[in-house]
Amino acid sequence: MRKALLFAVLFIPLILKAQYWEVGVFGGLSFYSGDLTSFIDFKELHPAGGAVIRYNVNQWFTVKSDFYYGSVSGNDANSRLEERRIRNLSFKSTMLDIGVQSEINILGYKSGHPSYRSSPYILFGLSLFRFNPKAQMNGTWYLLQQLCTEGQGTTKYNDRKKYALTQICIPLGAGYKYAINRYWNVGFELGVRTTFTDYIDDVSKTYVESDILKSHYGEISDLLSNRTGEVLAERLELTSSNERGDPTNNDWFVFTGFTLTYSILPNQCYRF
């Protein structure tokens, strides 16, 4: 008991002394990888921005909360594969991501301390994200989830459920942070969001017979499900025996860019 009390008296003040907050902004790019892109499609990069709050427990460990906003998109017309260009699907969606991550500062980092002025770090955590894919046809944009382009909720395909537009994901990534002076910090971060859905782009499984989509959701659903007629002389008749996407791989998306934060330091922090 005495040893525990002595530890508390000696070390807890040191731990508390190291704690401080950072608040700031994020600016960079967002993109996704899924059924309508290969790893990175440079034609489908979009500006992204957001806000960042960090709580620095000590020089090795930081808890970050962020609010990021961007867009993702994909287009078969960009593919080098002829079968993809014939499939002719496309989409875009805004992405809203709110999450909490742990940052492990590999070399140690602390604003105002000359020995811990910069460090690479790794991050992992949990986020809640919101998406809503849409596609353009004849100059008009249509929300795809409500059109159920893969037969979700139909009598024949009632095992296919309409996907949720708000889901969780797991951010994983790395970055580098540098203290400009006692209060201001800059950094670069690459954060990959691994998801549990294959429908960020509204494409996952197989085609559905035209008459089923028309009878349940109307002609627009059928036209946006099978768009081969827009690039071929005659539209292909596709059924559930024809693959539309690859259900074995979930989609993922990325926020990458720079952060600028201001440190709210206790008076005991070191000066440069």
C-alpha positions as CSV (number, residue, x, y, z in Angstrom):
1,M,0.0,0.0,0.0
2,R,2.8,2.4,0.9
3,K,4.6,1.6,-2.4
4,A,1.5,2.3,-4.4
5,L,1.0,5.6,-2.6
6,L,4.6,6.6,-3.2
7,F,4.2,5.8,-6.9
8,A,1.1,7.9,-7.1
9,V,2.8,10.9,-5.4
10,L,5.9,10.7,-7.6
11,F,4.6,9.8,-11.0
12,I,1.0,10.9,-11.4
13,P,2.0,14.6,-11.4
14,L,4.5,13.8,-14.1
15,I,1.9,12.1,-16.3
16,L,-0.6,14.9,-15.8
17,K,2.1,17.5,-16.6
18,A,2.6,15.9,-20.1
19,Q,-1.1,16.1,-21.1
20,Y,-2.3,18.8,-23.4
21,W,-4.7,19.4,-26.3
22,E,-4.3,20.4,-30.0
23,V,-7.0,21.8,-32.2
24,G,-6.7,22.4,-35.9
25,V,-7.7,21.7,-39.5
26,F,-7.1,19.1,-42.2
27,G,-6.9,19.6,-45.9
28,G,-6.1,17.1,-48.6
29,L,-7.6,14.5,-50.9
30,S,-10.2,11.7,-50.8
31,F,-10.6,8.7,-53.0
32,Y,-11.9,5.1,-52.9
33,S,-11.1,1.6,-54.2
34,G,-13.8,-0.8,-55.2
35,D,-15.5,-2.4,-58.2
36,L,-15.2,0.7,-60.3
37,T,-11.5,1.5,-59.8
38,S,-8.2,-0.2,-59.6
39,F,-6.0,0.7,-56.6
40,I,-5.8,4.5,-57.3
41,D,-7.5,6.2,-60.2
42,F,-5.9,9.6,-60.5
43,K,-8.9,10.9,-62.5
44,E,-11.1,10.3,-59.5
45,L,-9.2,12.2,-56.7
46,H,-11.3,14.9,-54.9
47,P,-10.5,17.7,-52.4
48,A,-11.2,17.0,-48.8
49,G,-11.2,18.9,-45.6
50,G,-12.1,18.7,-41.9
51,A,-11.3,19.4,-38.3
52,V,-8.9,17.7,-35.9
53,I,-8.7,17.5,-32.1
54,R,-5.8,15.8,-30.4
55,Y,-5.3,14.9,-26.7
56,N,-1.7,14.1,-26.1
57,V,-1.5,11.7,-23.1
58,N,2.3,11.8,-23.2
59,Q,5.0,12.0,-25.9
60,W,4.4,8.5,-27.1
61,F,0.6,8.2,-27.2
62,T,-2.1,10.6,-28.6
63,V,-5.9,10.3,-28.9
64,K,-7.3,12.0,-32.0
65,S,-10.9,12.9,-32.9
66,D,-11.6,14.0,-36.4
67,F,-14.4,15.2,-38.7
68,Y,-13.5,14.8,-42.3
69,Y,-15.6,15.6,-45.4
70,G,-14.8,14.7,-49.0
71,S,-16.0,12.8,-52.1
72,V,-15.3,9.6,-53.9
73,S,-16.2,8.4,-57.4
74,G,-15.5,5.7,-60.0
75,N,-16.1,5.3,-63.7
76,D,-15.7,2.3,-65.9
77,A,-14.9,4.6,-68.8
78,N,-11.5,5.1,-67.2
79,S,-10.6,1.4,-67.3
80,R,-8.1,-0.2,-69.6
81,L,-10.2,-3.3,-69.7
82,E,-12.7,-3.6,-72.5
83,E,-15.2,-5.6,-70.4
84,R,-15.2,-2.8,-67.8
85,R,-15.8,-0.1,-70.5
86,I,-18.7,-2.2,-71.8
87,R,-20.2,-2.5,-68.3
88,N,-20.2,1.3,-68.3
89,L,-21.1,1.9,-64.7
90,S,-20.2,5.0,-62.8
91,F,-21.0,6.7,-59.5
92,K,-20.0,9.5,-57.1
93,S,-20.8,10.1,-53.4
94,T,-20.0,12.5,-50.7
95,M,-18.2,11.0,-47.7
96,L,-18.7,12.2,-44.1
97,D,-16.4,10.6,-41.6
98,I,-16.4,11.1,-37.8
99,G,-13.9,9.0,-35.9
100,V,-11.6,8.5,-32.9
101,Q,-8.1,7.1,-33.4
102,S,-5.0,6.3,-31.4
103,E,-1.7,7.7,-32.6
104,I,1.6,6.0,-31.6
105,N,4.4,8.5,-31.9
106,I,7.4,6.3,-32.8
107,L,10.2,8.7,-31.8
108,G,8.1,10.6,-29.2
109,Y,6.4,13.9,-29.8
110,K,5.7,16.9,-27.5
111,S,5.1,20.5,-28.5
112,G,7.5,22.8,-26.7
113,H,10.1,20.0,-26.1
114,P,13.3,20.2,-28.1
115,S,14.0,16.5,-27.8
116,Y,10.6,15.5,-29.2
117,R,10.0,18.1,-32.0
118,S,9.1,15.6,-34.8
119,S,8.1,12.0,-35.2
120,P,6.5,9.6,-37.6
121,Y,3.4,7.9,-36.2
122,I,1.0,5.1,-36.9
123,L,-2.8,5.3,-36.3
124,F,-5.7,3.0,-35.8
125,G,-9.2,3.5,-34.5
126,L,-12.9,3.5,-35.3
127,S,-15.1,5.8,-37.4
128,L,-18.7,6.3,-38.4
129,F,-19.2,7.3,-42.0
130,R,-22.0,8.4,-44.2
131,F,-22.2,7.9,-48.0
132,N,-25.0,8.0,-50.6
133,P,-24.0,6.9,-54.2
134,K,-25.6,8.5,-57.2
135,A,-25.2,8.2,-60.9
136,Q,-25.9,10.5,-63.8
137,M,-28.1,9.6,-66.8
138,N,-29.2,12.0,-69.5
139,G,-28.1,15.0,-67.4
140,T,-30.0,14.0,-64.3
141,W,-28.5,12.6,-61.1
142,Y,-30.2,9.6,-59.4
143,L,-29.7,8.3,-55.9
144,L,-28.8,4.6,-56.4
145,Q,-29.6,3.0,-53.0
146,Q,-33.3,3.7,-53.3
147,L,-33.4,2.2,-56.8
148,C,-32.1,-1.2,-55.6
149,T,-30.2,-1.8,-58.8
150,E,-29.2,-5.3,-57.8
151,G,-32.7,-6.4,-56.9
152,Q,-32.5,-5.8,-53.1
153,G,-35.9,-6.5,-51.5
154,T,-37.5,-8.1,-54.5
155,T,-39.5,-11.3,-54.2
156,K,-36.9,-13.4,-56.1
157,Y,-33.9,-11.7,-54.4
158,N,-35.2,-11.1,-50.9
159,D,-31.9,-12.4,-49.5
160,R,-30.4,-9.2,-50.8
161,K,-31.1,-6.4,-48.2
162,K,-30.9,-2.7,-48.9
163,Y,-27.6,-1.5,-47.7
164,A,-27.3,1.1,-44.9
165,L,-26.0,4.5,-45.8
166,T,-24.4,5.1,-42.4
167,Q,-21.9,2.4,-41.3
168,I,-18.7,1.9,-39.3
169,C,-15.2,1.5,-40.6
170,I,-11.7,1.0,-39.2
171,P,-9.1,3.7,-40.0
172,L,-5.5,2.5,-40.4
173,G,-2.6,4.6,-41.5
174,A,0.6,6.5,-40.8
175,G,1.8,10.1,-40.7
176,Y,4.5,12.5,-39.7
177,K,4.2,15.5,-37.4
178,Y,6.5,18.4,-36.8
179,A,6.4,21.3,-34.3
180,I,7.0,24.6,-36.0
181,N,7.4,26.3,-32.6
182,R,6.0,25.9,-29.2
183,Y,2.3,26.2,-30.3
184,W,2.0,25.4,-34.0
185,N,2.3,21.9,-35.5
186,V,2.1,20.6,-39.1
187,G,1.8,17.1,-40.3
188,F,1.0,14.8,-43.2
189,E,-1.3,11.8,-42.8
190,L,-2.4,8.8,-44.9
191,G,-5.5,7.2,-43.4
192,V,-7.1,4.2,-45.1
193,R,-10.7,3.4,-44.0
194,T,-11.4,-0.3,-44.3
195,T,-15.2,-0.9,-44.4
196,F,-17.6,-3.7,-44.0
197,T,-19.6,-2.9,-47.1
198,D,-19.2,-3.6,-50.8
199,Y,-21.8,-0.9,-51.8
200,I,-20.0,2.4,-51.6
201,D,-20.2,2.3,-55.4
202,D,-23.6,0.5,-55.5
203,V,-21.9,-2.4,-57.2
204,S,-21.3,-5.8,-55.6
205,K,-23.0,-9.0,-56.9
206,T,-24.9,-9.9,-60.1
207,Y,-27.3,-8.3,-62.5
208,V,-31.0,-8.8,-62.1
209,E,-33.5,-9.5,-64.8
210,S,-35.0,-6.4,-66.4
211,D,-38.6,-7.3,-65.8
212,I,-38.0,-7.8,-62.1
213,L,-36.4,-4.4,-61.6
214,K,-39.0,-2.6,-63.8
215,S,-41.9,-4.2,-61.9
216,H,-40.6,-3.4,-58.4
217,Y,-38.6,-0.1,-58.9
218,G,-39.4,1.2,-62.4
219,E,-37.6,1.7,-65.6
220,I,-34.9,4.0,-64.2
221,S,-33.7,1.2,-61.9
222,D,-33.3,-1.1,-64.8
223,L,-31.5,1.4,-67.0
224,L,-29.0,2.3,-64.3
225,S,-28.4,-1.3,-63.4
226,N,-27.5,-2.3,-66.9
227,R,-25.9,0.5,-68.9
228,T,-24.3,-1.5,-71.7
229,G,-26.7,-0.1,-74.3
230,E,-25.1,3.3,-73.9
231,V,-21.8,2.1,-75.4
232,L,-23.0,-0.8,-77.6
233,A,-25.2,-0.8,-80.6
234,E,-27.6,-3.1,-78.7
235,R,-28.0,-3.5,-75.0
236,L,-26.9,-6.8,-73.6
237,E,-29.6,-9.0,-71.9
238,L,-28.0,-9.7,-68.5
239,T,-29.4,-11.9,-65.7
240,S,-28.3,-13.2,-62.3
241,S,-25.9,-15.5,-64.0
242,N,-23.8,-12.5,-65.1
243,E,-21.4,-10.9,-62.6
244,R,-21.9,-7.2,-62.0
245,G,-19.3,-6.8,-59.3
246,D,-17.0,-8.8,-57.0
247,P,-18.7,-9.5,-53.6
248,T,-15.5,-11.1,-52.2
249,N,-13.8,-7.7,-51.6
250,N,-15.3,-4.9,-49.6
251,D,-14.8,-1.3,-50.7
252,W,-12.4,1.1,-48.9
253,F,-11.7,4.8,-49.0
254,V,-8.9,7.2,-48.1
255,F,-8.4,10.6,-46.6
256,T,-4.8,11.9,-47.1
257,G,-3.4,15.3,-46.6
258,F,-1.9,17.9,-44.2
259,T,-2.9,18.9,-40.7
260,L,-2.2,22.3,-39.0
261,T,-2.9,22.3,-35.3
262,Y,-2.5,24.7,-32.4
263,S,-1.3,23.4,-29.0
264,I,-3.0,24.4,-25.8
265,L,-0.1,23.9,-23.5
266,P,0.2,23.9,-19.7
267,N,2.7,26.5,-18.3
268,Q,5.2,23.7,-17.4
269,C,5.8,22.7,-21.0
270,Y,9.3,23.3,-22.3
271,R,10.1,26.2,-24.7
272,F,12.3,25.8,-27.7
